[in-house]
């Protein structure tokens, strides 16, 4: 069943060093299930062949802001979904503009989960010993990011998170926070921190116990997408 019409818009924001690929399974799901206008902008310095060198975090915000303004000019109701760093930008937009609902996926209010990184590192070592390192999902996804991300870009990311850490206190709209229990980048306590910081009367925290950071690509993604669809379409 197709829900809604083109008068509803949905903005999806990817994470730091990522691309629309990170939320593509969700955007495809929503396009299949609805007739909404879907926008998934590529943030400056991101994507294949691009460089984050010299890019300011304000440029990421402006690009997301421009995409939201376009949706608001065309749609009667707009939802915002943010993954990882995109979650922080999504909160900024939701606090500043007339957004109807907010979804945060692995939102990076806090970052780096030492316990899970240790487990993932051990898994990488085992894969290397078996001669299968090049086929390991974690190695494939993060090798380029680790070796090619400028320190200045990491600083911009940290600056963005620090500058907007109190923005959660301004979220009054319905909010759904989803977090993977095996996330090695954003620790589970980040989701708990956001949940308790948001003063919205309608908020929920969805735990995906078997999911890692790329929550839209995890084996529990069907359940995640169903919960997101339900949240966005319920009155």
N, C-alpha and C positions, 0 to 999 in steps of 0.2 A: 504494500500500500504506500502510495506517495503522500507524504505529509506536507501541509502548508503550500505556499506559493512563492513567487519571486519577490513578494513584499517583505519576506523575511531574509535576513542576511546573516552570515556566519563568518567570522574572521578567525583564522588559525595561524598561530605564530610558532615558528620553530625555535630551536635553542642555539646556544653559543657554539660556534664552529660547525654548526649543522646546516641543514637546508630543508626545503619543504618535504623532502623524503621522510623526515622524522615523523611527520603527521599525515603523510600521504594515505596510509591505509584508512585512517579515520575520515579524511576529506572525501575519499572515494566512497566510503560507506554512507556518509551523509548525502552525497550526490545521488546515490542509488535509492536511498530511502525517502528523499525529499525533493522539492522543487525550489529549494532555497538558492539564493545567490551566494556562492562560496568564494572566499578570497584567501589565498595562501601566499602572501608576499615573500620575496627573497630579501633578507636583510643585507645591507651593504657589507661588502667584504666577504660574504659567504658564497657557497656554491663552488662547483668545479672550475678551476682556473682563476678564481678570484683570490685576493690577498687581504688580510685583515690589517696589514701594516698601515698605520696612519689613520685608521678609522676610529671615530669617536663614538662613544655609546649614545650620544645624543642623536647620531645619524640613524641608529637602529630604532630609536623611539620615534623619530620623525617619519620614517618609512612606514612603521606600523600605524602611526597616527593618520597619515595620509590615506592609507588603505581603509581605515575605519571611517574616516570622514566621507570617503566615496560611498561606502555602504550606507551610512546614515543619510546621505543625500538621495539614495535610491530606494531604501527600504523603510518600512514602518517599525520594524522590530529587528534588533541586531544582537547576536550573541558573540562572545569572545572566548576563544579557547587558546591557552598558552602552554607550551611544553618547555620545561626546564627554565632557561633564561627568559624564554618567551612568556612564561607564567608571570614573571615580575613585570614585564612590559604590559601584559594583559591587565594586571591589577591597576597599574597607573592609568590605563585607558578607561577601565571600569569605574574608577573613582572620579575621573574628570569629565566623562561624556555620558550621554543617555544610553547606556548599555542595559539590556534587559536581564541577561543571565551571564554568569562567569564560570568557566571550567578551567581548573589548573591541573596539569599533568606533570608529575615529577618536578614541581616548581622549585626553583633553586633559591629559596630564602636562606638556606644553609647548604653547604656543599662539601663533598668528599666524605665518604663513609669508610673509615679505615678498616673496620672488621670485614666488610664485604670486599674491599679492594684486596685484602690479604687472601681471602678465599678465591677470588678471581685470579690472582697472581699464581697461586698454587695450581690452579687449573691450567694456566698457561704453561707452567713448568712441566706438568704432566704431558701436555700436548706436545711440547718441544721434545721431551724424552721419547715420545712415540713417533717423532718425525712428522707430526701433523700440525705444527704451529701455523704454517701458512694458510691452513684451512680453518683455523680457529676463529669463530665469529668475533670475539672480543679483539683479537689481534688485527683482523681485517678492518674492523670499524674504527679503531682508535690509533693505529700505527701512524697514519698520515697526520692526524690531528695533533698528536704528541710531538712529532718531529717538525711540523711546519707552522705551528701557531706562535706568532710573535709574543714576547713577554709583554709588550705594550698593550696587546689585545687582551691578554689575561688581566692586566691592570684595569682596563676599561670595563671588563666584565665585573670585576670585584667592585669597582666604583659604582656601577649601575646598581648592583645588589645592595650595597651599603647605603646609597642615597635614597633608595625606595623601600627600605626595610619596614618603615612605619606606615607605608601606604595601605597595608592590610587593615589598619584601624578605620579606614575610610570606606571600606566595602560594605554597602548596605543592601545590595541586590542579592538574589538567590545565587548560591555558589556551591559547586561540586568540586571536591579536591580528591584526586586519585593519585595513589602512590604505590610503587612496587616495593615489596618487602625485601627483594634481593638487589636493590639499587646500590651500585658501588660508587655513584657520583653524588647523588643527593640522598642523604640519610633519612630514614623514616621520621625522625624527630622534626624535620623541616615541614612535613605535612601537618604534624601535630601543632607546631608553632603557628602555622598559618591558620589552621582551623580555630584555634583558641583566640587568635588575634582579630579575626573577622567578626564584627558585631552584627552581621546579618541575622535576621530572625529565621531565615531558611537556608541552612547550610548542612552539608553532609560530607563525611570522610569515607572514601572507598578504598579499601586495602586490596591490592592484588599481590597476594603472598608469594607467588612463584614468578613474579615479573622483575626484570632488571630495569635499567634506566630507560631504554628505548621501549617504553610501555605500549606504544601503538604497534609494535612489531612482536610483542610477546605472545606466547602460546595461549594466554588468557584474553587476547584482544577481543574476541567475539563477545565475551561477557562484558568487557569494558565498554565496547561500542553500544551494546544494548542498554547499559545503564546510562550512558551519555544521552542516547536518543530518548530514553524515557524521561530523563531530567529536563531535556530541552523542549519536549512536546507536552509535558503535563502542565496544567494550568495552576 
